[in-house]
Amino acid sequence: MEEIIQMILENPNINVGINIPKPENRPCIIICIQENNENCFLKYSTGNSGKIVSKAEFRGAYKVLETCCFTKKWYTENFPKQSKNKSCNYTTIGGIFILLGIAEYIPKGKYRLRKQ
């Protein structure tokens, strides 16, 4: 399951200061990536505050992306606390997948694997 973490760490498109693509085109900037921090792996800003995404969120989202679509419903059911307190994490994870070139955003709030 560390594959997605390594992909993020090794990709030159994912670093501090990069804008994460969002469906609403709102600014979302990577503040830091903490390789050795399980609970605060990626920190980002949507303009008014810093928010964090854990490695577990990326691992779970990547696993479901490999088998079907990564959806807001799946995220809310599997990460209810994060979904309630950090609702932007869903589109932030999806945006990172887009930056990696492994996913695309499709209507109705879904991310699916890009066809190679």
Order of alpha helices (4+ residues) and beta strands (2+ residues): alpha-beta-beta-beta-alpha-beta-alpha-alpha-alpha-beta-beta
